[in-house]
């Protein structure tokens, strides 16, 4: 069965560029601790709970974390939903297997995290979980493609 909702292959390169920019931004923001002041801007919030709880209003926020999330998420989505150069039923089968494995492994990791990780560290795990399934999917999909090419 052919998957018909995939993006053209060229979107994979755009996705790769966004992921690289996202990783660099994440390193700069979270490892180096840099929050550029020009990214502190007024934004509309539906719900914000930091010091005060605010709903449906304009707040001032540094959007560096949001930029990291958007770059990584959009990049991974573009990579995962872009066609390969040569799409056939075998590639469709690999996509399905990679999806099953990624859901299973991501769920197991989340269950183990729930049992063994507590406090703010668990919130960090949940933040990473936004991307982990897309990343795990891509790892399995690439492994299946590489093993198939060798055989």
Short mmCIF file of the C-alpha atoms (twelve columns), coordinates in Angstrom:
data_MODEL
# 
_entry.id   MODEL 
# 
loop_
_atom_site.group_PDB 
_atom_site.id 
_atom_site.type_symbol 
_atom_site.label_atom_id 
_atom_site.label_alt_id 
_atom_site.label_comp_id 
_atom_site.label_asym_id 
_atom_site.label_seq_id 
_atom_site.Cartn_x 
_atom_site.Cartn_y 
_atom_site.Cartn_z 
_atom_site.pdbx_PDB_model_num 
ATOM 1   C CA . UNK A 1   0.000  0.000  0.000  1 
ATOM 2   C CA . UNK A 2   1.467  3.338  -1.061 1 
ATOM 3   C CA . UNK A 3   1.642  6.243  1.384  1 
ATOM 4   C CA . UNK A 4   0.258  9.264  -0.439 1 
ATOM 5   C CA . UNK A 5   0.587  12.067 2.104  1 
ATOM 6   C CA . UNK A 6   4.372  12.430 2.081  1 
ATOM 7   C CA . UNK A 7   6.152  15.661 1.191  1 
ATOM 8   C CA . UNK A 8   8.561  15.895 -1.752 1 
ATOM 9   C CA . UNK A 9   12.112 14.658 -1.093 1 
ATOM 10  C CA . UNK A 10  13.604 18.180 -1.096 1 
ATOM 11  C CA . UNK A 11  11.809 18.952 2.184  1 
ATOM 12  C CA . UNK A 12  14.133 16.474 3.893  1 
ATOM 13  C CA . UNK A 13  17.041 18.867 3.357  1 
ATOM 14  C CA . UNK A 14  15.045 21.788 4.752  1 
ATOM 15  C CA . UNK A 15  14.229 19.611 7.770  1 
ATOM 16  C CA . UNK A 16  17.892 18.706 8.249  1 
ATOM 17  C CA . UNK A 17  18.848 22.387 8.194  1 
ATOM 18  C CA . UNK A 18  16.159 23.204 10.778 1 
ATOM 19  C CA . UNK A 19  17.276 20.343 13.053 1 
ATOM 20  C CA . UNK A 20  20.912 21.477 12.875 1 
ATOM 21  C CA . UNK A 21  19.851 25.054 13.704 1 
ATOM 22  C CA . UNK A 22  17.657 23.685 16.509 1 
ATOM 23  C CA . UNK A 23  20.498 21.658 18.024 1 
ATOM 24  C CA . UNK A 24  22.840 24.664 17.886 1 
ATOM 25  C CA . UNK A 25  20.129 26.855 19.440 1 
ATOM 26  C CA . UNK A 26  19.417 24.260 22.145 1 
ATOM 27  C CA . UNK A 27  23.122 24.018 22.990 1 
ATOM 28  C CA . UNK A 28  23.399 27.804 23.161 1 
ATOM 29  C CA . UNK A 29  20.273 28.213 25.274 1 
ATOM 30  C CA . UNK A 30  20.404 25.248 27.646 1 
ATOM 31  C CA . UNK A 31  24.075 24.273 27.915 1 
ATOM 32  C CA . UNK A 32  25.672 27.708 27.674 1 
ATOM 33  C CA . UNK A 33  22.696 29.392 29.374 1 
ATOM 34  C CA . UNK A 34  22.500 32.248 26.882 1 
ATOM 35  C CA . UNK A 35  19.136 34.029 26.624 1 
ATOM 36  C CA . UNK A 36  19.535 36.783 24.017 1 
ATOM 37  C CA . UNK A 37  17.794 39.947 25.196 1 
ATOM 38  C CA . UNK A 38  16.474 40.744 21.706 1 
ATOM 39  C CA . UNK A 39  14.305 37.620 22.008 1 
ATOM 40  C CA . UNK A 40  12.471 39.075 25.028 1 
ATOM 41  C CA . UNK A 41  9.311  40.345 23.385 1 
ATOM 42  C CA . UNK A 42  5.608  40.800 24.147 1 
ATOM 43  C CA . UNK A 43  3.622  37.677 23.245 1 
ATOM 44  C CA . UNK A 44  -0.018 36.696 23.528 1 
ATOM 45  C CA . UNK A 45  -0.661 33.899 26.010 1 
ATOM 46  C CA . UNK A 46  -3.682 31.690 26.448 1 
ATOM 47  C CA . UNK A 47  -2.305 30.485 29.781 1 
ATOM 48  C CA . UNK A 48  0.915  31.357 31.612 1 
ATOM 49  C CA . UNK A 49  1.854  30.278 35.106 1 
ATOM 50  C CA . UNK A 50  5.240  31.427 36.358 1 
ATOM 51  C CA . UNK A 51  5.092  33.918 39.211 1 
ATOM 52  C CA . UNK A 52  1.551  35.020 38.419 1 
ATOM 53  C CA . UNK A 53  -1.080 33.083 36.537 1 
ATOM 54  C CA . UNK A 54  -2.213 34.962 33.448 1 
ATOM 55  C CA . UNK A 55  -4.793 34.027 30.858 1 
ATOM 56  C CA . UNK A 56  -5.650 35.567 27.493 1 
ATOM 57  C CA . UNK A 57  -3.320 38.547 27.697 1 
ATOM 58  C CA . UNK A 58  -0.047 39.973 26.465 1 
ATOM 59  C CA . UNK A 59  3.022  39.041 28.533 1 
ATOM 60  C CA . UNK A 60  6.741  39.700 28.102 1 
ATOM 61  C CA . UNK A 61  8.676  36.503 27.476 1 
ATOM 62  C CA . UNK A 62  12.056 35.393 26.145 1 
ATOM 63  C CA . UNK A 63  11.108 33.156 23.232 1 
ATOM 64  C CA . UNK A 64  14.451 31.334 22.905 1 
ATOM 65  C CA . UNK A 65  13.011 28.071 24.288 1 
ATOM 66  C CA . UNK A 66  10.050 28.264 21.929 1 
ATOM 67  C CA . UNK A 67  12.376 28.835 18.967 1 
ATOM 68  C CA . UNK A 68  14.373 25.715 19.909 1 
ATOM 69  C CA . UNK A 69  11.185 23.649 20.132 1 
ATOM 70  C CA . UNK A 70  9.834  24.950 16.816 1 
ATOM 71  C CA . UNK A 71  13.110 24.405 14.947 1 
ATOM 72  C CA . UNK A 72  13.515 20.841 16.219 1 
ATOM 73  C CA . UNK A 73  9.874  19.836 15.905 1 
ATOM 74  C CA . UNK A 74  9.303  21.269 12.430 1 
ATOM 75  C CA . UNK A 75  12.664 19.928 11.253 1 
ATOM 76  C CA . UNK A 76  12.003 16.399 12.510 1 
ATOM 77  C CA . UNK A 77  8.483  16.438 11.049 1 
ATOM 78  C CA . UNK A 78  9.819  17.518 7.648  1 
ATOM 79  C CA . UNK A 79  12.486 14.800 7.719  1 
ATOM 80  C CA . UNK A 80  10.075 12.071 8.814  1 
ATOM 81  C CA . UNK A 81  7.331  13.014 6.355  1 
ATOM 82  C CA . UNK A 82  9.519  13.546 3.288  1 
ATOM 83  C CA . UNK A 83  9.674  10.966 0.542  1 
ATOM 84  C CA . UNK A 84  12.802 8.981  -0.066 1 
ATOM 85  C CA . UNK A 85  14.403 9.300  -3.497 1 
ATOM 86  C CA . UNK A 86  12.873 5.964  -4.390 1 
ATOM 87  C CA . UNK A 87  9.591  5.160  -2.627 1 
ATOM 88  C CA . UNK A 88  8.153  1.673  -2.937 1 
ATOM 89  C CA . UNK A 89  6.221  -0.865 -0.880 1 
ATOM 90  C CA . UNK A 90  9.362  -1.936 0.982  1 
ATOM 91  C CA . UNK A 91  9.982  1.640  2.131  1 
ATOM 92  C CA . UNK A 92  6.328  1.848  3.213  1 
ATOM 93  C CA . UNK A 93  6.834  -1.344 5.222  1 
ATOM 94  C CA . UNK A 94  9.970  0.122  6.834  1 
ATOM 95  C CA . UNK A 95  8.031  3.271  7.733  1 
ATOM 96  C CA . UNK A 96  5.360  1.164  9.424  1 
ATOM 97  C CA . UNK A 97  7.897  -0.965 11.325 1 
ATOM 98  C CA . UNK A 98  9.822  2.129  12.421 1 
ATOM 99  C CA . UNK A 99  6.585  3.693  13.664 1 
ATOM 100 C CA . UNK A 100 5.725  0.605  15.711 1 
ATOM 101 C CA . UNK A 101 9.205  0.375  17.225 1 
ATOM 102 C CA . UNK A 102 9.378  4.087  17.986 1 
ATOM 103 C CA . UNK A 103 6.007  4.087  19.766 1 
ATOM 104 C CA . UNK A 104 6.982  1.007  21.778 1 
ATOM 105 C CA . UNK A 105 10.441 2.224  22.793 1 
ATOM 106 C CA . UNK A 106 9.294  5.776  23.505 1 
ATOM 107 C CA . UNK A 107 6.460  4.446  25.685 1 
ATOM 108 C CA . UNK A 108 8.826  2.158  27.594 1 
ATOM 109 C CA . UNK A 109 11.257 5.037  28.167 1 
ATOM 110 C CA . UNK A 110 8.414  7.253  29.387 1 
ATOM 111 C CA . UNK A 111 7.142  4.532  31.734 1 
ATOM 112 C CA . UNK A 112 10.620 3.990  33.174 1 
ATOM 113 C CA . UNK A 113 11.065 7.747  33.555 1 
ATOM 114 C CA . UNK A 114 7.767  7.968  35.425 1 
ATOM 115 C CA . UNK A 115 8.909  5.314  37.883 1 
ATOM 116 C CA . UNK A 116 12.532 6.381  38.393 1 
ATOM 117 C CA . UNK A 117 12.782 10.146 37.749 1 
ATOM 118 C CA . UNK A 118 11.145 12.794 39.952 1 
ATOM 119 C CA . UNK A 119 10.751 16.544 40.347 1 
ATOM 120 C CA . UNK A 120 11.980 19.049 37.797 1 
ATOM 121 C CA . UNK A 121 14.092 16.357 36.144 1 
ATOM 122 C CA . UNK A 122 10.854 14.622 35.133 1 
ATOM 123 C CA . UNK A 123 9.611  17.859 33.555 1 
ATOM 124 C CA . UNK A 124 12.837 17.892 31.522 1 
ATOM 125 C CA . UNK A 125 12.138 14.311 30.439 1 
ATOM 126 C CA . UNK A 126 8.647  15.333 29.326 1 
ATOM 127 C CA . UNK A 127 10.158 18.183 27.331 1 
ATOM 128 C CA . UNK A 128 12.570 15.793 25.632 1 
ATOM 129 C CA . UNK A 129 9.652  13.431 25.000 1 
ATOM 130 C CA . UNK A 130 8.216  15.993 22.583 1 
ATOM 131 C CA . UNK A 131 10.986 15.050 20.131 1 
ATOM 132 C CA . UNK A 132 12.064 11.577 21.174 1 
ATOM 133 C CA . UNK A 133 9.488  9.579  19.237 1 
ATOM 134 C CA . UNK A 134 10.233 11.446 16.008 1 
ATOM 135 C CA . UNK A 135 13.957 10.958 16.595 1 
ATOM 136 C CA . UNK A 136 13.635 7.246  17.483 1 
ATOM 137 C CA . UNK A 137 11.434 6.728  14.415 1 
ATOM 138 C CA . UNK A 138 14.096 8.249  12.178 1 
ATOM 139 C CA . UNK A 139 16.840 6.086  13.714 1 
ATOM 140 C CA . UNK A 140 14.903 2.864  13.090 1 
ATOM 141 C CA . UNK A 141 13.793 3.929  9.623  1 
ATOM 142 C CA . UNK A 142 17.390 4.724  8.584  1 
ATOM 143 C CA . UNK A 143 18.637 1.424  10.050 1 
ATOM 144 C CA . UNK A 144 16.014 -0.503 8.050  1 
ATOM 145 C CA . UNK A 145 16.948 1.372  4.855  1 
ATOM 146 C CA . UNK A 146 20.700 0.812  5.352  1 
ATOM 147 C CA . UNK A 147 20.313 -2.899 6.171  1 
ATOM 148 C CA . UNK A 148 18.070 -3.337 3.126  1 
ATOM 149 C CA . UNK A 149 20.631 -1.668 0.832  1 
ATOM 150 C CA . UNK A 150 23.407 -3.973 2.117  1 
ATOM 151 C CA . UNK A 151 21.343 -7.093 1.416  1 
# 
